[in-house]
Amino acid sequence: MAPLAQIAHAAGYLVSGSDKQGGGYLDYLQARGLQGLAVSTDDDHIRLVHSKQPIDWLVYSSALPKENPQHPVLEFARTAGIKLTKRDEFLNHLLAEKNLKLIAVAGTHGKTTTTAMIIWLFKQLGLPVSYSVGSKLSFGKLGEYDQASEYFVYECDEYDRNFLSFEPELAVITGIDWDHPDIFPSREDYYQAFVEFNDQSKGVLAHPEDLEKIGLAGEPETVDLDQFKLPGEVNRKNAQLAVEAVSEITQKPVTELVELMNKFPGLSRRFEKIADNIYSDYAHTPAKIRGALQLAHEVAGNNIVIIYEGLHNTRQHFIKTDLAHLFDDVKKLYVVPSYRAREDESLEDLTPEKLVSLTSHPEKAEATKLDQALRSKIQDHAASGDLVLALSAGGGNSLDEWLRSRFK
């Protein structure tokens, strides 16, 4: 929602909004001129804003009605006659209003990085571009609207079937592995959604092995993976798709784009260095975690220490089988309480102790809390030369925020 707020603001809309908790993204927006924002768990903020300047359109996140279908903000909008939609309808309105062609980056993993890479290439080529990406960039805003742009690059996620609301000029599919069982109860349901997304896109770029998973024939890659000097196999595969996409759109030679891609500075919360030997990564699905671990081993060999904060108790039940062996090759594993949001409260709470018991090597795993004792252990590991990697996909009050406040 944060990039969408920036985009709407830049496109000339009066923007206000609220979140249930403060944190980095709310501060980020306020520091960049969006002042109509507040922390609110009720309808007090929207009621105040509406009394001063009538609101035309309320755009809400998919999480809001899942947590509470009768949330006071939603109820106020319904009673006040305010148009009420998820972000997809507003984005389609904006694309039509501004006559923008959509480059939609979708996939179970890799979409944030690949979206950022495409934006990086546009900017390095000096081409105007509008976009929305789910991570902070060192080379641009979270979301940007440029009135001179022809293309809108969008990190188009599959949660709540959001990506099926669009008909992209070009779809870039970065990876397909079954996820979000609360939306897609079976692997077949998940794969079928990607088949539909493929069918409603004018052009599609994807790794052949991903298209084969959903029963489609894939074209061989046109860019050699060995040309990329970026750390991490997942980053090199993401870069491969980004270069193919930008080359197809701009007709720029691949050699020029690869050279620019090799200078990609990375992005927030994707193997981001917080302090010496301390990193944070947004990885939260088995495929993403494997990718982050491969990168870590590429950098530091076998001296890897992991701090694991699962994203959603519900997801931990879904990936229990994978958790048995995900961390087999790490030196030490610390497990902290999972970051909870849009949960199935009927499920057993998988505490850190229970998650440790699921691993194949519980003797090198430890259940812990975000406290001074853990801080001291992280300091000791980093000082001894271990690479400490925090896996944290939560927002406010997450392991990632705790780590930054103690070490950044």
C-alpha positions in Angstrom: 0.0 0.0 0.0 2.9 2.4 0.6 4.0 2.5 -3.0 0.4 3.0 -4.1 0.2 6.0 -1.9 3.3 7.5 -3.4 2.0 6.8 -7.0 -1.4 8.3 -6.3 0.2 11.4 -4.7 2.5 11.9 -7.7 -0.4 11.4 -10.1 -2.2 14.4 -8.5 -4.6 12.7 -6.0 -5.1 13.9 -2.5 -3.9 11.0 -0.4 -4.7 10.0 3.2 -4.5 6.7 5.0 -4.0 4.7 8.2 -2.3 1.5 9.4 -2.8 -0.5 12.5 0.8 0.1 13.7 3.6 2.5 13.1 6.9 1.5 11.6 9.4 2.1 8.9 7.0 2.4 5.9 4.7 4.9 7.6 7.7 7.0 8.6 9.1 6.6 5.0 5.9 8.1 3.5 5.6 10.9 6.0 9.2 11.9 5.4 8.4 12.2 1.6 5.5 14.6 1.9 2.4 12.4 2.6 1.0 14.0 5.7 -2.5 12.6 5.9 -1.4 9.4 7.5 -1.9 8.0 11.0 -1.8 4.9 13.2 -5.4 3.9 13.8 -7.2 0.6 14.6 -10.7 2.3 14.5 -12.5 4.7 12.2 -11.4 7.8 14.0 -8.8 8.9 11.4 -10.9 8.3 8.3 -13.9 10.0 9.9 -11.7 13.1 10.7 -10.3 13.3 7.2 -13.7 12.8 5.5 -15.2 15.6 7.6 -12.5 18.0 6.3 -12.3 16.8 2.7 -14.8 14.2 1.4 -13.1 11.0 0.4 -14.0 9.7 -3.1 -12.3 6.3 -3.0 -11.0 4.0 -0.2 -8.4 1.5 -1.3 -7.8 -1.3 1.2 -5.3 -4.1 1.5 -6.4 -7.7 1.1 -5.4 -8.4 4.7 -8.0 -6.0 6.2 -11.2 -7.8 5.4 -9.5 -11.2 6.1 -8.7 -10.0 9.6 -12.0 -8.3 10.1 -14.7 -8.2 7.4 -16.6 -5.6 9.6 -13.5 -3.4 10.2 -14.7 0.0 11.4 -12.9 1.7 8.4 -14.7 -0.5 5.9 -18.0 0.0 7.7 -17.6 3.8 7.7 -16.8 3.8 4.0 -19.9 1.8 3.3 -22.1 4.0 5.4 -20.7 7.2 3.9 -21.1 6.0 0.3 -17.4 6.0 -0.4 -16.2 3.9 -3.3 -14.5 0.8 -1.8 -12.1 -1.5 -3.6 -8.8 -3.4 -3.4 -5.8 -1.8 -5.0 -6.2 -3.7 -8.4 -9.2 -1.7 -9.4 -7.5 1.7 -8.6 -4.4 0.6 -10.5 -6.4 -0.4 -13.6 -8.1 3.0 -13.4 -4.8 4.7 -13.2 -3.3 2.7 -16.1 -6.3 3.6 -18.3 -6.3 7.3 -17.2 -2.6 7.8 -17.8 -2.4 5.5 -20.9 0.3 3.3 -19.4 1.4 -0.1 -20.7 1.7 -2.7 -17.9 4.8 -4.8 -17.3 3.6 -7.2 -14.6 6.2 -9.1 -12.6 4.6 -12.2 -10.9 5.8 -15.4 -9.3 6.1 -17.1 -5.9 9.6 -15.9 -5.4 11.9 -13.3 -7.0 9.3 -10.8 -8.1 10.4 -7.9 -5.8 14.1 -8.2 -6.9 13.2 -8.7 -10.6 10.8 -5.7 -10.5 13.6 -3.6 -8.9 16.1 -4.8 -11.5 13.8 -3.8 -14.4 13.3 -0.3 -12.8 17.1 -0.1 -12.3 17.7 -0.7 -16.0 15.1 1.8 -17.1 16.7 4.4 -14.9 20.2 3.6 -16.0 19.1 4.0 -19.6 17.6 7.4 -18.8 14.1 6.2 -19.8 11.1 7.6 -17.8 9.2 4.9 -16.0 6.4 4.6 -13.5 6.3 1.7 -11.1 5.3 0.0 -7.8 7.7 -2.2 -5.9 7.5 -3.9 -2.5 10.8 -2.8 -1.1 12.8 0.3 -0.4 15.3 1.2 -3.2 18.5 3.1 -2.9 18.0 4.5 -6.5 14.3 5.5 -6.3 11.1 5.6 -4.4 8.8 2.7 -3.4 6.3 3.9 -6.0 6.7 6.5 -8.7 4.5 8.1 -11.4 6.3 9.9 -14.2 4.0 11.6 -16.6 6.5 11.1 -19.4 6.5 7.3 -19.0 5.1 4.8 -21.4 5.4 1.8 -19.1 4.3 1.0 -15.6 6.3 -1.8 -13.9 4.3 -3.6 -11.2 5.2 -6.2 -8.7 2.0 -8.2 -9.3 1.4 -10.7 -6.5 -0.8 -13.7 -6.6 -2.2 -13.4 -3.1 -6.0 -13.0 -3.1 -5.7 -13.6 -6.9 -4.7 -10.0 -7.3 -2.6 -10.7 -10.5 -5.7 -12.0 -12.3 -7.2 -8.5 -12.3 -4.7 -7.3 -15.0 -4.0 -7.8 -18.7 -0.3 -7.0 -19.0 1.5 -5.8 -22.1 4.3 -8.1 -20.8 4.2 -10.6 -18.0 7.5 -11.6 -16.3 7.0 -14.8 -14.3 9.9 -15.3 -11.9 9.2 -18.7 -10.3 6.3 -20.9 -9.5 5.9 -23.0 -6.3 2.6 -23.6 -4.5 2.0 -21.0 -1.8 -0.9 -19.2 0.0 -3.0 -22.3 0.8 -5.6 -20.0 2.4 -6.4 -18.7 -1.2 -5.3 -21.7 -3.3 -6.3 -24.9 -1.4 -4.4 -27.2 -3.8 -1.3 -27.1 -6.0 -3.6 -27.5 -9.0 -5.6 -24.4 -8.1 -2.4 -22.4 -7.7 -1.0 -23.6 -11.0 -4.3 -22.9 -12.8 -4.2 -19.3 -11.7 -0.8 -18.9 -13.4 -2.2 -20.5 -16.6 -5.0 -17.9 -16.6 -2.4 -15.1 -16.0 -0.4 -16.4 -18.9 -3.5 -16.5 -21.1 -4.5 -12.9 -20.4 -1.1 -11.4 -20.9 0.0 -10.2 -24.4 3.5 -11.4 -23.9 5.2 -13.7 -21.3 8.8 -14.2 -20.2 9.5 -17.0 -17.8 12.1 -19.7 -17.0 11.2 -22.8 -19.1 11.1 -25.0 -16.1 8.4 -22.9 -14.5 6.2 -22.9 -17.5 6.6 -26.7 -17.7 5.2 -27.0 -14.2 1.9 -25.5 -15.4 1.8 -27.5 -18.6 3.0 -24.8 -21.0 6.0 -24.9 -23.4 8.7 -22.5 -22.6 11.2 -20.8 -24.9 14.9 -21.3 -24.2 16.6 -18.4 -22.4 18.2 -15.8 -24.7 20.6 -14.4 -22.2 23.5 -16.5 -20.9 23.4 -16.8 -17.0 27.2 -16.9 -16.8 27.4 -13.3 -18.0 26.1 -12.0 -14.6 28.5 -11.2 -11.8 25.9 -10.8 -9.1 26.1 -12.9 -5.9 23.5 -15.7 -5.5 22.1 -18.0 -8.2 18.6 -16.6 -7.6 19.8 -13.1 -8.2 21.5 -14.1 -11.5 18.3 -15.9 -12.6 16.2 -12.8 -11.8 18.7 -10.6 -13.7 18.4 -12.9 -16.7 14.6 -12.3 -16.9 15.0 -8.5 -16.2 17.5 -8.1 -19.1 15.3 -10.2 -21.4 12.3 -8.0 -20.6 14.0 -4.7 -21.0 15.8 -5.8 -24.2 12.5 -6.8 -25.7 10.8 -3.5 -24.7 13.6 -1.1 -25.6 15.5 -3.1 -28.3 18.7 -2.2 -26.4 21.6 -4.8 -27.0 21.8 -7.5 -24.3 25.5 -6.8 -23.8 24.8 -3.2 -22.7 22.0 -4.3 -20.4 24.1 -7.1 -18.8 26.9 -4.5 -18.1 24.3 -2.3 -16.4 22.8 -5.2 -14.5 26.1 -6.2 -13.0 26.1 -2.8 -11.2 22.7 -3.4 -9.6 23.1 -2.2 -6.0 20.5 -4.5 -4.4 17.5 -3.5 -2.4 16.2 -3.4 1.2 15.7 -6.6 3.0 17.1 -8.8 0.2 20.4 -10.1 1.8 20.8 -6.5 3.0 23.9 -5.8 5.2 22.8 -4.4 8.6 26.3 -4.4 10.2 29.5 -6.3 9.7 28.6 -10.0 9.2 24.9 -9.3 10.0 22.3 -9.5 7.2 18.5 -9.4 6.8 16.4 -11.1 4.2 12.7 -11.2 3.5 12.8 -14.9 2.6 9.8 -16.8 4.1 8.8 -19.6 1.7 10.9 -22.7 1.3 12.1 -21.7 -2.2 13.0 -18.2 -1.0 14.8 -19.5 2.0 16.8 -22.0 -0.1 17.8 -19.1 -2.4 18.9 -16.9 0.5 20.9 -19.8 2.0 22.6 -20.5 -1.3 23.7 -16.9 -1.5 24.9 -16.9 2.1 26.9 -20.1 1.6 28.4 -18.6 -1.6 29.6 -15.6 0.5 30.6 -17.3 3.7 31.0 -21.0 3.1 29.7 -23.1 6.0 29.9 -20.4 8.7 26.2 -19.5 8.5 24.0 -18.7 11.5 20.3 -18.3 10.9 17.7 -16.4 13.0 14.3 -17.6 11.8 11.1 -15.6 12.2 8.3 -17.5 10.3 5.8 -15.4 8.4 2.4 -16.4 9.8 1.6 -19.3 12.0 -0.7 -20.6 9.3 2.2 -20.8 6.8 4.4 -22.7 9.3 1.7 -25.5 9.3 1.8 -25.4 5.5 5.6 -25.8 5.3 6.2 -28.2 8.2 7.6 -30.9 6.0 10.1 -28.5 4.4 11.2 -27.2 7.8 12.6 -30.6 8.7 15.6 -30.1 6.3 15.7 -26.5 5.3 18.4 -25.6 7.8 20.4 -28.8 7.7 23.6 -27.1 6.4 23.7 -24.1 8.8 26.1 -23.9 11.8 23.5 -22.7 14.2 19.7 -21.9 14.1 17.8 -19.6 16.4 14.0 -19.6 16.1 12.0 -16.7 17.4 8.1 -16.4 17.5 6.5 -16.2 14.1 5.2 -12.9 12.8 1.4 -13.2 13.0 -1.1 -11.7 10.5 -4.3 -12.9 8.8 -4.1 -16.2 10.8 -6.3 -19.3 11.0 -6.9 -19.1 14.7 -8.1 -22.7 14.8 -4.6 -24.0 14.1 -2.2 -25.0 16.9 0.3 -22.2 17.8 3.7 -23.5 16.5 5.9 -21.9 19.1 9.7 -21.6 18.6 10.1 -24.7 20.7 7.7 -26.7 18.5 9.4 -25.4 15.3 12.8 -26.5 16.7 11.4 -30.0 17.3 10.4 -30.2 13.6 14.0 -29.8 12.4 16.1 -32.8 11.6 19.0 -31.4 13.8 17.3 -29.9 16.9 20.7 -30.2 18.8 22.0 -27.2 16.8 18.7 -25.2 17.0 17.6 -23.0 19.8 14.2 -21.5 20.6 14.6 -17.9 21.8 13.1 -14.4 22.1 14.0 -11.0 20.7 15.9 -10.0 23.8 19.3 -8.9 25.1 20.5 -12.5 25.3 19.9 -13.0 21.6 21.6 -9.7 20.8 24.7 -10.8 22.7 24.8 -14.1 20.8 24.5 -12.3 17.5 27.4 -10.0 18.5 29.5 -13.0 19.4 28.8 -14.9 16.2 29.5 -11.8 14.0 32.7 -11.0 15.9 34.0 -14.6 15.4 33.5 -14.4 11.7 30.2 -16.1 11.3 27.7 -14.7 8.8 24.4 -14.1 10.7 21.4 -14.0 8.5 17.9 -13.0 9.8 15.0 -14.4 7.9 12.1 -12.0 8.6 9.2 -11.1 6.3 7.2 -9.2 8.9 6.5 -5.5 9.1 6.2 -3.4 12.2 7.7 -5.0 15.4 9.3 -7.8 13.3 12.7 -9.4 13.7 13.9 -7.1 10.9 13.0 -3.9 12.8 14.4 -5.3 16.0 17.7 -6.1 14.3 18.0 -2.7 12.8 17.3 -0.9 16.1 20.0 -2.9 17.8 22.7 -3.0 15.1 22.1 -0.6 12.2 
